[in-house]
């Protein structure tokens, strides 16, 4: 594995997942998953459906509970307190505070349909961070122009295309000034002609953000990723650079998967 | 053949003369105010019961279930008598008269309003819950991922959207509420029907008086139907409810429909 143990390099490590296990009922969906992501890295997670990649991503901001293991983001244990070696779920307010530092972009955008593009973006800064509406609006307008949607500020999500909605969703997550961005198959629900506009925003973002992206966009992986992680049946099979993975995958399962998605 | 007494009928129907009678004047005011207050309280009780029913915390769920079970499973009339006379005789609460801003609010009106509200809450609980459950779970996830607590997400994101689903059946509930206030006559609360009963006890013209009384209720529910249609039309512009039905359709009893063409109805 390319990762460096977090302790020596503490300030540099953003995400450190250690031996994460998760069950859905009797189904073991994550098996001892460990992953370290350092500042400004962009890590792409690929794998067949049901491999646990989205579940793992959702554990990082505690949208899913874990059964054992630890996930640290910025040195803070996510979602749990450790008492006598046992994990006890943390209080709601602490979890909310941790989530505010982690942006996530969903496959189905999940914009708030009763709010305009700008209102979607300033909702959490104003009501969670308690920033003044004026300051949040100025910030929101900057973010909208950054994702190329300044002229859509007063449109409702239903008046926007899928690609535009996803770009607003990215701006909404960025408005909280997160130190980590998670993307859960951000382009899978989009029509093909809209995928490019979202990936362009993400490529630019990858220059300066720490990102974990669950996606099958191999072009994006080649252009923007520092590492590609291949997951199958709840375990990380390979964790390497995009060049290495596409040119010379080590594991048989990786080869099979790549040959299927690259036809 | 029965001789219909038009003079009495008009005297107690036509507002300028009817509202001159202090009983009817008070009755109209009490009925309208009690309807609004009981409905508002009912929505609040219903909201808490709905949240209780959806809670992960088992005791909350049990309390909410028991509340809904009891108050939907027993007659409102009995609940009202129990609350007013039952609490009175045990001296748990005597419902003393309250003077508020110069208006005397009798104990019977208080007890009646409370009974109506508690009963309504049990019905509103299901309506509110259906409204909340109609919202995509992705909305709660997105709210939480932005650092919102459950309460803030409910208040800012989920309930404003659920309101659009809740408001059409809520309007129907209010229509029912205005009529149901007449049950308060059994605890002698000075509402509209009580007024007509009192006048009837004096002059014994039940046919004329009760027709007049029914027309008062009809006027109130009709005015409300018109207001309701306006509210729904303004809501329907942006979401879900495809098209508010026309006024005539509404007044003569065809309710609003969901986007799938199913009627939206209240719980009763």
HADDOCK unambig.tbl for C-alpha pairs under 7 A between the chains (distance, minus, plus):
assign (segid A and resid 92 and name CA) (segid B and resid 149 and name CA) 6.65 0.50 0.50
assign (segid A and resid 93 and name CA) (segid B and resid 149 and name CA) 6.49 0.50 0.50
assign (segid A and resid 96 and name CA) (segid B and resid 144 and name CA) 6.66 0.50 0.50
assign (segid A and resid 96 and name CA) (segid B and resid 147 and name CA) 4.31 0.50 0.50
assign (segid A and resid 96 and name CA) (segid B and resid 148 and name CA) 5.83 0.50 0.50
assign (segid A and resid 96 and name CA) (segid B and resid 149 and name CA) 5.93 0.50 0.50
assign (segid A and resid 97 and name CA) (segid B and resid 147 and name CA) 5.70 0.50 0.50
assign (segid A and resid 99 and name CA) (segid B and resid 145 and name CA) 5.45 0.50 0.50
assign (segid A and resid 99 and name CA) (segid B and resid 146 and name CA) 6.34 0.50 0.50
assign (segid A and resid 99 and name CA) (segid B and resid 147 and name CA) 5.04 0.50 0.50
assign (segid A and resid 100 and name CA) (segid B and resid 145 and name CA) 6.65 0.50 0.50
assign (segid A and resid 100 and name CA) (segid B and resid 146 and name CA) 5.12 0.50 0.50
assign (segid A and resid 100 and name CA) (segid B and resid 147 and name CA) 4.09 0.50 0.50
assign (segid A and resid 103 and name CA) (segid B and resid 145 and name CA) 6.93 0.50 0.50
assign (segid A and resid 104 and name CA) (segid B and resid 145 and name CA) 6.67 0.50 0.50
assign (segid A and resid 110 and name CA) (segid B and resid 138 and name CA) 5.68 0.50 0.50
assign (segid A and resid 110 and name CA) (segid B and resid 139 and name CA) 5.79 0.50 0.50
assign (segid A and resid 110 and name CA) (segid B and resid 142 and name CA) 6.16 0.50 0.50
assign (segid A and resid 112 and name CA) (segid B and resid 139 and name CA) 6.80 0.50 0.50
assign (segid A and resid 114 and name CA) (segid B and resid 161 and name CA) 6.72 0.50 0.50
assign (segid A and resid 124 and name CA) (segid B and resid 146 and name CA) 6.14 0.50 0.50
assign (segid A and resid 128 and name CA) (segid B and resid 147 and name CA) 6.52 0.50 0.50
assign (segid A and resid 128 and name CA) (segid B and resid 148 and name CA) 6.27 0.50 0.50
